[in-house]
């Protein structure tokens, strides 16, 4: 089980979840990238339309 980085909702990772997969928080709808499966670790997925140039 992992926690949403935005709203801290508990998210259960499916057994078939793989690192790099994007899952959506059922609570706030935020896209989360799976950084690690064991232990579960999530990070906000980068928005593809966003330009990283800063
Ligand atoms: Zn959330």
mmCIF file of the protein (N, C-alpha, C, O) and its ligand, coordinates in Angstrom:
data_MODEL
# 
_entry.id   MODEL 
# 
loop_
_entity.id 
_entity.type 
_entity.pdbx_number_of_molecules 
1 polymer     1 
2 non-polymer 1 
# 
_entity_poly.entity_id                      1 
_entity_poly.type                           'polypeptide(L)' 
_entity_poly.nstd_linkage                   no 
_entity_poly.nstd_monomer                   no 
_entity_poly.pdbx_seq_one_letter_code       
;(UNK)(UNK)(UNK)(UNK)(UNK)(UNK)(UNK)(UNK)(UNK)(UNK)(UNK)(UNK)(UNK)(UNK)(UNK)(UNK)
(UNK)(UNK)(UNK)(UNK)(UNK)(UNK)(UNK)(UNK)(UNK)(UNK)(UNK)(UNK)(UNK)(UNK)(UNK)(UNK)
(UNK)(UNK)(UNK)(UNK)(UNK)(UNK)(UNK)(UNK)(UNK)(UNK)(UNK)(UNK)(UNK)(UNK)(UNK)(UNK)
(UNK)(UNK)(UNK)(UNK)(UNK)(UNK)
;
_entity_poly.pdbx_seq_one_letter_code_can   XXXXXXXXXXXXXXXXXXXXXXXXXXXXXXXXXXXXXXXXXXXXXXXXXXXXXX 
_entity_poly.pdbx_strand_id                 A 
# 
loop_
_entity_poly_seq.entity_id 
_entity_poly_seq.num 
_entity_poly_seq.mon_id 
_entity_poly_seq.hetero 
1 1  UNK n 
1 2  UNK n 
1 3  UNK n 
1 4  UNK n 
1 5  UNK n 
1 6  UNK n 
1 7  UNK n 
1 8  UNK n 
1 9  UNK n 
1 10 UNK n 
1 11 UNK n 
1 12 UNK n 
1 13 UNK n 
1 14 UNK n 
1 15 UNK n 
1 16 UNK n 
1 17 UNK n 
1 18 UNK n 
1 19 UNK n 
1 20 UNK n 
1 21 UNK n 
1 22 UNK n 
1 23 UNK n 
1 24 UNK n 
1 25 UNK n 
1 26 UNK n 
1 27 UNK n 
1 28 UNK n 
1 29 UNK n 
1 30 UNK n 
1 31 UNK n 
1 32 UNK n 
1 33 UNK n 
1 34 UNK n 
1 35 UNK n 
1 36 UNK n 
1 37 UNK n 
1 38 UNK n 
1 39 UNK n 
1 40 UNK n 
1 41 UNK n 
1 42 UNK n 
1 43 UNK n 
1 44 UNK n 
1 45 UNK n 
1 46 UNK n 
1 47 UNK n 
1 48 UNK n 
1 49 UNK n 
1 50 UNK n 
1 51 UNK n 
1 52 UNK n 
1 53 UNK n 
1 54 UNK n 
# 
loop_
_struct_asym.id 
_struct_asym.entity_id 
A 1 
B 2 
# 
loop_
_chem_comp.id 
_chem_comp.type 
_chem_comp.mon_nstd_flag 
UNK 'L-peptide linking' . 
ZN  non-polymer         . 
# 
_pdbx_entity_nonpoly.entity_id   2 
_pdbx_entity_nonpoly.name        ? 
_pdbx_entity_nonpoly.comp_id     ZN 
# 
_pdbx_nonpoly_scheme.asym_id         B 
_pdbx_nonpoly_scheme.entity_id       2 
_pdbx_nonpoly_scheme.mon_id          ZN 
_pdbx_nonpoly_scheme.ndb_seq_num     1 
_pdbx_nonpoly_scheme.pdb_seq_num     101 
_pdbx_nonpoly_scheme.auth_seq_num    101 
_pdbx_nonpoly_scheme.pdb_mon_id      ZN 
_pdbx_nonpoly_scheme.auth_mon_id     ZN 
_pdbx_nonpoly_scheme.pdb_strand_id   A 
_pdbx_nonpoly_scheme.pdb_ins_code    . 
# 
loop_
_atom_site.group_PDB 
_atom_site.id 
_atom_site.type_symbol 
_atom_site.label_atom_id 
_atom_site.label_alt_id 
_atom_site.label_comp_id 
_atom_site.label_asym_id 
_atom_site.label_entity_id 
_atom_site.label_seq_id 
_atom_site.pdbx_PDB_ins_code 
_atom_site.Cartn_x 
_atom_site.Cartn_y 
_atom_site.Cartn_z 
_atom_site.occupancy 
_atom_site.B_iso_or_equiv 
_atom_site.pdbx_formal_charge 
_atom_site.auth_seq_id 
_atom_site.auth_comp_id 
_atom_site.auth_asym_id 
_atom_site.auth_atom_id 
_atom_site.pdbx_PDB_model_num 
ATOM   1   N  N  . UNK A 1 1  ? 0.837   -1.192 0.000   1.00 0.00 ? 1   UNK A N  1 
ATOM   2   C  CA . UNK A 1 1  ? 0.000   0.000  0.000   1.00 0.00 ? 1   UNK A CA 1 
ATOM   3   C  C  . UNK A 1 1  ? 0.874   1.246  0.000   1.00 0.00 ? 1   UNK A C  1 
ATOM   4   O  O  . UNK A 1 1  ? 1.880   1.326  0.706   1.00 0.00 ? 1   UNK A O  1 
ATOM   5   N  N  . UNK A 1 2  ? 0.469   2.199  -0.798  1.00 0.00 ? 2   UNK A N  1 
ATOM   6   C  CA . UNK A 1 2  ? 1.222   3.439  -0.873  1.00 0.00 ? 2   UNK A CA 1 
ATOM   7   C  C  . UNK A 1 2  ? 0.288   4.610  -0.572  1.00 0.00 ? 2   UNK A C  1 
ATOM   8   O  O  . UNK A 1 2  ? -0.934  4.462  -0.553  1.00 0.00 ? 2   UNK A O  1 
ATOM   9   N  N  . UNK A 1 3  ? 0.884   5.759  -0.341  1.00 0.00 ? 3   UNK A N  1 
ATOM   10  C  CA . UNK A 1 3  ? 0.083   6.942  -0.068  1.00 0.00 ? 3   UNK A CA 1 
ATOM   11  C  C  . UNK A 1 3  ? 0.200   7.935  -1.214  1.00 0.00 ? 3   UNK A C  1 
ATOM   12  O  O  . UNK A 1 3  ? 1.283   8.173  -1.749  1.00 0.00 ? 3   UNK A O  1 
ATOM   13  N  N  . UNK A 1 4  ? -0.932  8.501  -1.573  1.00 0.00 ? 4   UNK A N  1 
ATOM   14  C  CA . UNK A 1 4  ? -0.936  9.565  -2.578  1.00 0.00 ? 4   UNK A CA 1 
ATOM   15  C  C  . UNK A 1 4  ? -0.130  10.737 -2.039  1.00 0.00 ? 4   UNK A C  1 
ATOM   16  O  O  . UNK A 1 4  ? -0.288  11.127 -0.882  1.00 0.00 ? 4   UNK A O  1 
ATOM   17  N  N  . UNK A 1 5  ? 0.730   11.297 -2.876  1.00 0.00 ? 5   UNK A N  1 
ATOM   18  C  CA . UNK A 1 5  ? 1.564   12.407 -2.414  1.00 0.00 ? 5   UNK A CA 1 
ATOM   19  C  C  . UNK A 1 5  ? 0.755   13.682 -2.242  1.00 0.00 ? 5   UNK A C  1 
ATOM   20  O  O  . UNK A 1 5  ? 1.188   14.616 -1.567  1.00 0.00 ? 5   UNK A O  1 
ATOM   21  N  N  . UNK A 1 6  ? -0.418  13.714 -2.854  1.00 0.00 ? 6   UNK A N  1 
ATOM   22  C  CA . UNK A 1 6  ? -1.229  14.930 -2.815  1.00 0.00 ? 6   UNK A CA 1 
ATOM   23  C  C  . UNK A 1 6  ? -2.209  14.921 -1.645  1.00 0.00 ? 6   UNK A C  1 
ATOM   24  O  O  . UNK A 1 6  ? -2.261  15.867 -0.859  1.00 0.00 ? 6   UNK A O  1 
ATOM   25  N  N  . UNK A 1 7  ? -2.980  13.847 -1.540  1.00 0.00 ? 7   UNK A N  1 
ATOM   26  C  CA . UNK A 1 7  ? -4.047  13.844 -0.538  1.00 0.00 ? 7   UNK A CA 1 
ATOM   27  C  C  . UNK A 1 7  ? -3.846  12.752 0.502   1.00 0.00 ? 7   UNK A C  1 
ATOM   28  O  O  . UNK A 1 7  ? -4.654  12.613 1.420   1.00 0.00 ? 7   UNK A O  1 
ATOM   29  N  N  . UNK A 1 8  ? -2.773  11.975 0.366   1.00 0.00 ? 8   UNK A N  1 
ATOM   30  C  CA . UNK A 1 8  ? -2.438  10.918 1.311   1.00 0.00 ? 8   UNK A CA 1 
ATOM   31  C  C  . UNK A 1 8  ? -3.492  9.821  1.384   1.00 0.00 ? 8   UNK A C  1 
ATOM   32  O  O  . UNK A 1 8  ? -3.610  9.129  2.395   1.00 0.00 ? 8   UNK A O  1 
ATOM   33  N  N  . UNK A 1 9  ? -4.242  9.669  0.329   1.00 0.00 ? 9   UNK A N  1 
ATOM   34  C  CA . UNK A 1 9  ? -5.159  8.545  0.248   1.00 0.00 ? 9   UNK A CA 1 
ATOM   35  C  C  . UNK A 1 9  ? -4.348  7.259  0.146   1.00 0.00 ? 9   UNK A C  1 
ATOM   36  O  O  . UNK A 1 9  ? -3.257  7.235  -0.422  1.00 0.00 ? 9   UNK A O  1 
ATOM   37  N  N  . UNK A 1 10 ? -4.900  6.208  0.702   1.00 0.00 ? 10  UNK A N  1 
ATOM   38  C  CA . UNK A 1 10 ? -4.209  4.934  0.632   1.00 0.00 ? 10  UNK A CA 1 
ATOM   39  C  C  . UNK A 1 10 ? -4.491  4.276  -0.705  1.00 0.00 ? 10  UNK A C  1 
ATOM   40  O  O  . UNK A 1 10 ? -5.645  4.075  -1.082  1.00 0.00 ? 10  UNK A O  1 
ATOM   41  N  N  . UNK A 1 11 ? -3.434  3.947  -1.411  1.00 0.00 ? 11  UNK A N  1 
ATOM   42  C  CA . UNK A 1 11 ? -3.576  3.341  -2.726  1.00 0.00 ? 11  UNK A CA 1 
ATOM   43  C  C  . UNK A 1 11 ? -2.967  1.948  -2.699  1.00 0.00 ? 11  UNK A C  1 
ATOM   44  O  O  . UNK A 1 11 ? -1.794  1.776  -2.367  1.00 0.00 ? 11  UNK A O  1 
ATOM   45  N  N  . UNK A 1 12 ? -3.764  0.973  -3.047  1.00 0.00 ? 12  UNK A N  1 
ATOM   46  C  CA . UNK A 1 12 ? -3.278  -0.402 -3.085  1.00 0.00 ? 12  UNK A CA 1 
ATOM   47  C  C  . UNK A 1 12 ? -2.740  -0.694 -4.474  1.00 0.00 ? 12  UNK A C  1 
ATOM   48  O  O  . UNK A 1 12 ? -3.453  -0.576 -5.471  1.00 0.00 ? 12  UNK A O  1 
ATOM   49  N  N  . UNK A 1 13 ? -1.488  -1.073 -4.525  1.00 0.00 ? 13  UNK A N  1 
ATOM   50  C  CA . UNK A 1 13 ? -0.884  -1.400 -5.809  1.00 0.00 ? 13  UNK A CA 1 
ATOM   51  C  C  . UNK A 1 13 ? -1.267  -2.819 -6.210  1.00 0.00 ? 13  UNK A C  1 
ATOM   52  O  O  . UNK A 1 13 ? -1.184  -3.755 -5.415  1.00 0.00 ? 13  UNK A O  1 
ATOM   53  N  N  . UNK A 1 14 ? -1.680  -2.950 -7.440  1.00 0.00 ? 14  UNK A N  1 
ATOM   54  C  CA . UNK A 1 14 ? -2.015  -4.263 -7.966  1.00 0.00 ? 14  UNK A CA 1 
ATOM   55  C  C  . UNK A 1 14 ? -0.752  -5.125 -8.018  1.00 0.00 ? 14  UNK A C  1 
ATOM   56  O  O  . UNK A 1 14 ? 0.358   -4.608 -8.144  1.00 0.00 ? 14  UNK A O  1 
ATOM   57  N  N  . UNK A 1 15 ? -0.932  -6.419 -7.922  1.00 0.00 ? 15  UNK A N  1 
ATOM   58  C  CA . UNK A 1 15 ? 0.213   -7.329 -7.940  1.00 0.00 ? 15  UNK A CA 1 
ATOM   59  C  C  . UNK A 1 15 ? 0.986   -7.225 -9.252  1.00 0.00 ? 15  UNK A C  1 
ATOM   60  O  O  . UNK A 1 15 ? 2.175   -7.536 -9.312  1.00 0.00 ? 15  UNK A O  1 
ATOM   61  N  N  . UNK A 1 16 ? 0.300   -6.787 -10.289 1.00 0.00 ? 16  UNK A N  1 
ATOM   62  C  CA . UNK A 1 16 ? 0.945   -6.700 -11.602 1.00 0.00 ? 16  UNK A CA 1 
ATOM   63  C  C  . UNK A 1 16 ? 1.514   -5.317 -11.866 1.00 0.00 ? 16  UNK A C  1 
ATOM   64  O  O  . UNK A 1 16 ? 2.033   -5.048 -12.950 1.00 0.00 ? 16  UNK A O  1 
ATOM   65  N  N  . UNK A 1 17 ? 1.414   -4.435 -10.868 1.00 0.00 ? 17  UNK A N  1 
ATOM   66  C  CA . UNK A 1 17 ? 1.935   -3.083 -11.045 1.00 0.00 ? 17  UNK A CA 1 
ATOM   67  C  C  . UNK A 1 17 ? 3.442   -3.113 -11.235 1.00 0.00 ? 17  UNK A C  1 
ATOM   68  O  O  . UNK A 1 17 ? 4.157   -3.807 -10.512 1.00 0.00 ? 17  UNK A O  1 
ATOM   69  N  N  . UNK A 1 18 ? 3.915   -2.357 -12.211 1.00 0.00 ? 18  UNK A N  1 
ATOM   70  C  CA . UNK A 1 18 ? 5.343   -2.342 -12.483 1.00 0.00 ? 18  UNK A CA 1 
ATOM   71  C  C  . UNK A 1 18 ? 5.924   -0.953 -12.274 1.00 0.00 ? 18  UNK A C  1 
ATOM   72  O  O  . UNK A 1 18 ? 5.216   0.050  -12.360 1.00 0.00 ? 18  UNK A O  1 
ATOM   73  N  N  . UNK A 1 19 ? 7.214   -0.908 -12.001 1.00 0.00 ? 19  UNK A N  1 
ATOM   74  C  CA . UNK A 1 19 ? 7.896   0.363  -11.836 1.00 0.00 ? 19  UNK A CA 1 
ATOM   75  C  C  . UNK A 1 19 ? 7.783   1.175  -13.130 1.00 0.00 ? 19  UNK A C  1 
ATOM   76  O  O  . UNK A 1 19 ? 7.973   0.657  -14.231 1.00 0.00 ? 19  UNK A O  1 
ATOM   77  N  N  . UNK A 1 20 ? 7.476   2.434  -12.965 1.00 0.00 ? 20  UNK A N  1 
ATOM   78  C  CA . UNK A 1 20 ? 7.340   3.303  -14.131 1.00 0.00 ? 20  UNK A CA 1 
ATOM   79  C  C  . UNK A 1 20 ? 5.911   3.433  -14.609 1.00 0.00 ? 20  UNK A C  1 
ATOM   80  O  O  . UNK A 1 20 ? 5.598   4.276  -15.450 1.00 0.00 ? 20  UNK A O  1 
ATOM   81  N  N  . UNK A 1 21 ? 5.040   2.586  -14.064 1.00 0.00 ? 21  UNK A N  1 
ATOM   82  C  CA . UNK A 1 21 ? 3.642   2.649  -14.441 1.00 0.00 ? 21  UNK A CA 1 
ATOM   83  C  C  . UNK A 1 21 ? 2.991   3.902  -13.861 1.00 0.00 ? 21  UNK A C  1 
ATOM   84  O  O  . UNK A 1 21 ? 3.368   4.381  -12.792 1.00 0.00 ? 21  UNK A O  1 
ATOM   85  N  N  . UNK A 1 22 ? 2.016   4.415  -14.583 1.00 0.00 ? 22  UNK A N  1 
ATOM   86  C  CA . UNK A 1 22 ? 1.273   5.573  -14.090 1.00 0.00 ? 22  UNK A CA 1 
ATOM   87  C  C  . UNK A 1 22 ? -0.083  5.097  -13.584 1.00 0.00 ? 22  UNK A C  1 
ATOM   88  O  O  . UNK A 1 22 ? -0.860  4.488  -14.319 1.00 0.00 ? 22  UNK A O  1 
ATOM   89  N  N  . UNK A 1 23 ? -0.346  5.383  -12.330 1.00 0.00 ? 23  UNK A N  1 
ATOM   90  C  CA . UNK A 1 23 ? -1.653  5.052  -11.789 1.00 0.00 ? 23  UNK A CA 1 
ATOM   91  C  C  . UNK A 1 23 ? -2.320  6.330  -11.313 1.00 0.00 ? 23  UNK A C  1 
ATOM   92  O  O  . UNK A 1 23 ? -1.663  7.342  -11.068 1.00 0.00 ? 23  UNK A O  1 
ATOM   93  N  N  . UNK A 1 24 ? -3.625  6.265  -11.190 1.00 0.00 ? 24  UNK A N  1 
ATOM   94  C  CA . UNK A 1 24 ? -4.357  7.468  -10.817 1.00 0.00 ? 24  UNK A CA 1 
ATOM   95  C  C  . UNK A 1 24 ? -4.928  7.318  -9.414  1.00 0.00 ? 24  UNK A C  1 
ATOM   96  O  O  . UNK A 1 24 ? -5.504  6.285  -9.071  1.00 0.00 ? 24  UNK A O  1 
ATOM   97  N  N  . UNK A 1 25 ? -4.762  8.347  -8.619  1.00 0.00 ? 25  UNK A N  1 
ATOM   98  C  CA . UNK A 1 25 ? -5.318  8.335  -7.278  1.00 0.00 ? 25  UNK A CA 1 
ATOM   99  C  C  . UNK A 1 25 ? -6.839  8.317  -7.376  1.00 0.00 ? 25  UNK A C  1 
ATOM   100 O  O  . UNK A 1 25 ? -7.431  9.150  -8.061  1.00 0.00 ? 25  UNK A O  1 
ATOM   101 N  N  . UNK A 1 26 ? -7.461  7.377  -6.699  1.00 0.00 ? 26  UNK A N  1 
ATOM   102 C  CA . UNK A 1 26 ? -8.927  7.290  -6.765  1.00 0.00 ? 26  UNK A CA 1 
ATOM   103 C  C  . UNK A 1 26 ? -9.608  8.439  -6.033  1.00 0.00 ? 26  UNK A C  1 
ATOM   104 O  O  . UNK A 1 26 ? -10.793 8.704  -6.232  1.00 0.00 ? 26  UNK A O  1 
ATOM   105 N  N  . UNK A 1 27 ? -8.860  9.097  -5.207  1.00 0.00 ? 27  UNK A N  1 
ATOM   106 C  CA . UNK A 1 27 ? -9.436  10.169 -4.402  1.00 0.00 ? 27  UNK A CA 1 
ATOM   107 C  C  . UNK A 1 27 ? -9.376  11.527 -5.089  1.00 0.00 ? 27  UNK A C  1 
ATOM   108 O  O  . UNK A 1 27 ? -10.403 12.184 -5.259  1.00 0.00 ? 27  UNK A O  1 
ATOM   109 N  N  . UNK A 1 28 ? -8.172  11.952 -5.485  1.00 0.00 ? 28  UNK A N  1 
ATOM   110 C  CA . UNK A 1 28 ? -8.018  13.290 -6.048  1.00 0.00 ? 28  UNK A CA 1 
ATOM   111 C  C  . UNK A 1 28 ? -7.763  13.257 -7.543  1.00 0.00 ? 28  UNK A C  1 
ATOM   112 O  O  . UNK A 1 28 ? -7.760  14.302 -8.193  1.00 0.00 ? 28  UNK A O  1 
ATOM   113 N  N  . UNK A 1 29 ? -7.545  12.055 -8.106  1.00 0.00 ? 29  UNK A N  1 
ATOM   114 C  CA . UNK A 1 29 ? -7.391  11.957 -9.551  1.00 0.00 ? 29  UNK A CA 1 
ATOM   115 C  C  . UNK A 1 29 ? -5.999  12.279 -10.046 1.00 0.00 ? 29  UNK A C  1 
ATOM   116 O  O  . UNK A 1 29 ? -5.760  12.308 -11.253 1.00 0.00 ? 29  UNK A O  1 
ATOM   117 N  N  . UNK A 1 30 ? -5.074  12.522 -9.125  1.00 0.00 ? 30  UNK A N  1 
ATOM   118 C  CA . UNK A 1 30 ? -3.710  12.841 -9.524  1.00 0.00 ? 30  UNK A CA 1 
ATOM   119 C  C  . UNK A 1 30 ? -3.030  11.634 -10.172 1.00 0.00 ? 30  UNK A C  1 
ATOM   120 O  O  . UNK A 1 30 ? -3.180  10.501 -9.713  1.00 0.00 ? 30  UNK A O  1 
ATOM   121 N  N  . UNK A 1 31 ? -2.289  11.891 -11.234 1.00 0.00 ? 31  UNK A N  1 
ATOM   122 C  CA . UNK A 1 31 ? -1.515  10.816 -11.851 1.00 0.00 ? 31  UNK A CA 1 
ATOM   123 C  C  . UNK A 1 31 ? -0.245  10.586 -11.046 1.00 0.00 ? 31  UNK A C  1 
ATOM   124 O  O  . UNK A 1 31 ? 0.488   11.528 -10.746 1.00 0.00 ? 31  UNK A O  1 
ATOM   125 N  N  . UNK A 1 32 ? 0.006   9.344  -10.704 1.00 0.00 ? 32  UNK A N  1 
ATOM   126 C  CA . UNK A 1 32 ? 1.172   9.018  -9.890  1.00 0.00 ? 32  UNK A CA 1 
ATOM   127 C  C  . UNK A 1 32 ? 2.028   7.980  -10.599 1.00 0.00 ? 32  UNK A C  1 
ATOM   128 O  O  . UNK A 1 32 ? 1.529   6.981  -11.116 1.00 0.00 ? 32  UNK A O  1 
ATOM   129 N  N  . UNK A 1 33 ? 3.329   8.244  -10.609 1.00 0.00 ? 33  UNK A N  1 
ATOM   130 C  CA . UNK A 1 33 ? 4.252   7.288  -11.207 1.00 0.00 ? 33  UNK A CA 1 
ATOM   131 C  C  . UNK A 1 33 ? 4.767   6.346  -10.135 1.00 0.00 ? 33  UNK A C  1 
ATOM   132 O  O  . UNK A 1 33 ? 5.114   6.774  -9.034  1.00 0.00 ? 33  UNK A O  1 
ATOM   133 N  N  . UNK A 1 34 ? 4.815   5.073  -10.458 1.00 0.00 ? 34  UNK A N  1 
ATOM   134 C  CA . UNK A 1 34 ? 5.315   4.080  -9.514  1.00 0.00 ? 34  UNK A CA 1 
ATOM   135 C  C  . UNK A 1 34 ? 6.839   4.092  -9.550  1.00 0.00 ? 34  UNK A C  1 
ATOM   136 O  O  . UNK A 1 34 ? 7.453   3.690  -10.538 1.00 0.00 ? 34  UNK A O  1 
ATOM   137 N  N  . UNK A 1 35 ? 7.437   4.560  -8.459  1.00 0.00 ? 35  UNK A N  1 
ATOM   138 C  CA . UNK A 1 35 ? 8.899   4.608  -8.376  1.00 0.00 ? 35  UNK A CA 1 
ATOM   139 C  C  . UNK A 1 35 ? 9.455   3.289  -7.888  1.00 0.00 ? 35  UNK A C  1 
ATOM   140 O  O  . UNK A 1 35 ? 10.537  2.864  -8.292  1.00 0.00 ? 35  UNK A O  1 
ATOM   141 N  N  . UNK A 1 36 ? 8.698   2.648  -7.011  1.00 0.00 ? 36  UNK A N  1 
ATOM   142 C  CA . UNK A 1 36 ? 9.139   1.403  -6.409  1.00 0.00 ? 36  UNK A CA 1 
ATOM   143 C  C  . UNK A 1 36 ? 7.917   0.589  -6.034  1.00 0.00 ? 36  UNK A C  1 
ATOM   144 O  O  . UNK A 1 36 ? 6.883   1.139  -5.655  1.00 0.00 ? 36  UNK A O  1 
ATOM   145 N  N  . UNK A 1 37 ? 8.042   -0.719 -6.141  1.00 0.00 ? 37  UNK A N  1 
ATOM   146 C  CA . UNK A 1 37 ? 6.904   -1.586 -5.828  1.00 0.00 ? 37  UNK A CA 1 
ATOM   147 C  C  . UNK A 1 37 ? 7.046   -2.184 -4.428  1.00 0.00 ? 37  UNK A C  1 
ATOM   148 O  O  . UNK A 1 37 ? 6.067   -2.316 -3.693  1.00 0.00 ? 37  UNK A O  1 
ATOM   149 N  N  . UNK A 1 38 ? 8.255   -2.535 -4.080  1.00 0.00 ? 38  UNK A N  1 
ATOM   150 C  CA . UNK A 1 38 ? 8.506   -3.140 -2.770  1.00 0.00 ? 38  UNK A CA 1 
ATOM   151 C  C  . UNK A 1 38 ? 9.667   -2.472 -2.090  1.00 0.00 ? 38  UNK A C  1 
ATOM   152 O  O  . UNK A 1 38 ? 10.806  -2.825 -2.398  1.00 0.00 ? 38  UNK A O  1 
ATOM   153 N  N  . UNK A 1 39 ? 9.473   -1.539 -1.194  1.00 0.00 ? 39  UNK A N  1 
ATOM   154 C  CA . UNK A 1 39 ? 8.162   -1.063 -0.739  1.00 0.00 ? 39  UNK A CA 1 
ATOM   155 C  C  . UNK A 1 39 ? 7.538   -0.114 -1.751  1.00 0.00 ? 39  UNK A C  1 
ATOM   156 O  O  . UNK A 1 39 ? 8.244   0.488  -2.559  1.00 0.00 ? 39  UNK A O  1 
ATOM   157 N  N  . UNK A 1 40 ? 6.234   0.020  -1.711  1.00 0.00 ? 40  UNK A N  1 
ATOM   158 C  CA . UNK A 1 40 ? 5.552   0.895  -2.672  1.00 0.00 ? 40  UNK A CA 1 
ATOM   159 C  C  . UNK A 1 40 ? 5.950   2.351  -2.473  1.00 0.00 ? 40  UNK A C  1 
ATOM   160 O  O  . UNK A 1 40 ? 5.954   2.870  -1.357  1.00 0.00 ? 40  UNK A O  1 
ATOM   161 N  N  . UNK A 1 41 ? 6.283   2.989  -3.580  1.00 0.00 ? 41  UNK A N  1 
ATOM   162 C  CA . UNK A 1 41 ? 6.627   4.403  -3.515  1.00 0.00 ? 41  UNK A CA 1 
ATOM   163 C  C  . UNK A 1 41 ? 6.084   5.097  -4.752  1.00 0.00 ? 41  UNK A C  1 
ATOM   164 O  O  . UNK A 1 41 ? 6.276   4.636  -5.878  1.00 0.00 ? 41  UNK A O  1 
ATOM   165 N  N  . UNK A 1 42 ? 5.404   6.213  -4.523  1.00 0.00 ? 42  UNK A N  1 
ATOM   166 C  CA . UNK A 1 42 ? 4.782   6.924  -5.629  1.00 0.00 ? 42  UNK A CA 1 
ATOM   167 C  C  . UNK A 1 42 ? 5.306   8.347  -5.703  1.00 0.00 ? 42  UNK A C  1 
ATOM   168 O  O  . UNK A 1 42 ? 5.722   8.921  -4.697  1.00 0.00 ? 42  UNK A O  1 
ATOM   169 N  N  . UNK A 1 43 ? 5.283   8.910  -6.904  1.00 0.00 ? 43  UNK A N  1 
ATOM   170 C  CA . UNK A 1 43 ? 5.639   10.301 -7.091  1.00 0.00 ? 43  UNK A CA 1 
ATOM   171 C  C  . UNK A 1 43 ? 4.686   10.877 -8.120  1.00 0.00 ? 43  UNK A C  1 
ATOM   172 O  O  . UNK A 1 43 ? 4.210   10.161 -9.000  1.00 0.00 ? 43  UNK A O  1 
ATOM   173 N  N  . UNK A 1 44 ? 4.408   12.160 -8.014  1.00 0.00 ? 44  UNK A N  1 
ATOM   174 C  CA . UNK A 1 44 ? 3.525   12.782 -9.007  1.00 0.00 ? 44  UNK A CA 1 
ATOM   175 C  C  . UNK A 1 44 ? 4.097   12.592 -10.404 1.00 0.00 ? 44  UNK A C  1 
ATOM   176 O  O  . UNK A 1 44 ? 5.277   12.856 -10.635 1.00 0.00 ? 44  UNK A O  1 
ATOM   177 N  N  . UNK A 1 45 ? 3.270   12.137 -11.330 1.00 0.00 ? 45  UNK A N  1 
ATOM   178 C  CA . UNK A 1 45 ? 3.738   11.927 -12.696 1.00 0.00 ? 45  UNK A CA 1 
ATOM   179 C  C  . UNK A 1 45 ? 3.941   13.275 -13.373 1.00 0.00 ? 45  UNK A C  1 
ATOM   180 O  O  . UNK A 1 45 ? 3.127   14.185 -13.218 1.00 0.00 ? 45  UNK A O  1 
ATOM   181 N  N  . UNK A 1 46 ? 5.031   13.397 -14.125 1.00 0.00 ? 46  UNK A N  1 
ATOM   182 C  CA . UNK A 1 46 ? 5.261   14.649 -14.848 1.00 0.00 ? 46  UNK A CA 1 
ATOM   183 C  C  . UNK A 1 46 ? 4.178   14.866 -15.886 1.00 0.00 ? 46  UNK A C  1 
ATOM   184 O  O  . UNK A 1 46 ? 3.780   13.935 -16.586 1.00 0.00 ? 46  UNK A O  1 
ATOM   185 N  N  . UNK A 1 47 ? 3.706   16.095 -15.982 1.00 0.00 ? 47  UNK A N  1 
ATOM   186 C  CA . UNK A 1 47 ? 2.693   16.402 -16.980 1.00 0.00 ? 47  UNK A CA 1 
ATOM   187 C  C  . UNK A 1 47 ? 3.361   16.531 -18.337 1.00 0.00 ? 47  UNK A C  1 
ATOM   188 O  O  . UNK A 1 47 ? 4.286   17.322 -18.518 1.00 0.00 ? 47  UNK A O  1 
ATOM   189 N  N  . UNK A 1 48 ? 2.886   15.752 -19.277 1.00 0.00 ? 48  UNK A N  1 
ATOM   190 C  CA . UNK A 1 48 ? 3.575   15.663 -20.564 1.00 0.00 ? 48  UNK A CA 1 
ATOM   191 C  C  . UNK A 1 48 ? 3.545   16.960 -21.355 1.00 0.00 ? 48  UNK A C  1 
ATOM   192 O  O  . UNK A 1 48 ? 4.440   17.228 -22.157 1.00 0.00 ? 48  UNK A O  1 
ATOM   193 N  N  . UNK A 1 49 ? 2.521   17.756 -21.130 1.00 0.00 ? 49  UNK A N  1 
ATOM   194 C  CA . UNK A 1 49 ? 2.426   18.997 -21.891 1.00 0.00 ? 49  UNK A CA 1 
ATOM   195 C  C  . UNK A 1 49 ? 3.327   20.080 -21.301 1.00 0.00 ? 49  UNK A C  1 
ATOM   196 O  O  . UNK A 1 49 ? 3.609   21.097 -21.935 1.00 0.00 ? 49  UNK A O  1 
ATOM   197 N  N  . UNK A 1 50 ? 3.754   19.838 -20.110 1.00 0.00 ? 50  UNK A N  1 
ATOM   198 C  CA . UNK A 1 50 ? 4.586   20.817 -19.438 1.00 0.00 ? 50  UNK A CA 1 
ATOM   199 C  C  . UNK A 1 50 ? 6.004   20.815 -20.012 1.00 0.00 ? 50  UNK A C  1 
ATOM   200 O  O  . UNK A 1 50 ? 6.555   19.758 -20.322 1.00 0.00 ? 50  UNK A O  1 
ATOM   201 N  N  . UNK A 1 51 ? 6.580   21.991 -20.149 1.00 0.00 ? 51  UNK A N  1 
ATOM   202 C  CA . UNK A 1 51 ? 7.948   22.082 -20.651 1.00 0.00 ? 51  UNK A CA 1 
ATOM   203 C  C  . UNK A 1 51 ? 8.888   22.141 -19.453 1.00 0.00 ? 51  UNK A C  1 
ATOM   204 O  O  . UNK A 1 51 ? 8.700   22.930 -18.527 1.00 0.00 ? 51  UNK A O  1 
ATOM   205 N  N  . UNK A 1 52 ? 9.903   21.284 -19.497 1.00 0.00 ? 52  UNK A N  1 
ATOM   206 C  CA . UNK A 1 52 ? 10.810  21.209 -18.349 1.00 0.00 ? 52  UNK A CA 1 
ATOM   207 C  C  . UNK A 1 52 ? 11.833  22.338 -18.335 1.00 0.00 ? 52  UNK A C  1 
ATOM   208 O  O  . UNK A 1 52 ? 12.516  22.540 -17.331 1.00 0.00 ? 52  UNK A O  1 
ATOM   209 N  N  . UNK A 1 53 ? 11.944  23.070 -19.431 1.00 0.00 ? 53  UNK A N  1 
ATOM   210 C  CA . UNK A 1 53 ? 12.942  24.132 -19.487 1.00 0.00 ? 53  UNK A CA 1 
ATOM   211 C  C  . UNK A 1 53 ? 12.688  25.180 -18.430 1.00 0.00 ? 53  UNK A C  1 
ATOM   212 O  O  . UNK A 1 53 ? 11.619  25.789 -18.374 1.00 0.00 ? 53  UNK A O  1 
ATOM   213 N  N  . UNK A 1 54 ? 13.669  25.376 -17.608 1.00 0.00 ? 54  UNK A N  1 
ATOM   214 C  CA . UNK A 1 54 ? 13.489  26.400 -16.583 1.00 0.00 ? 54  UNK A CA 1 
ATOM   215 C  C  . UNK A 1 54 ? 14.801  27.153 -16.356 1.00 0.00 ? 54  UNK A C  1 
ATOM   216 O  O  . UNK A 1 54 ? 14.856  28.061 -15.526 1.00 0.00 ? 54  UNK A O  1 
HETATM 217 ZN ZN . ZN  B 2 .  ? -4.789  11.684 -4.072  1.00 0.00 ? 101 ZN  A ZN 1 
# 
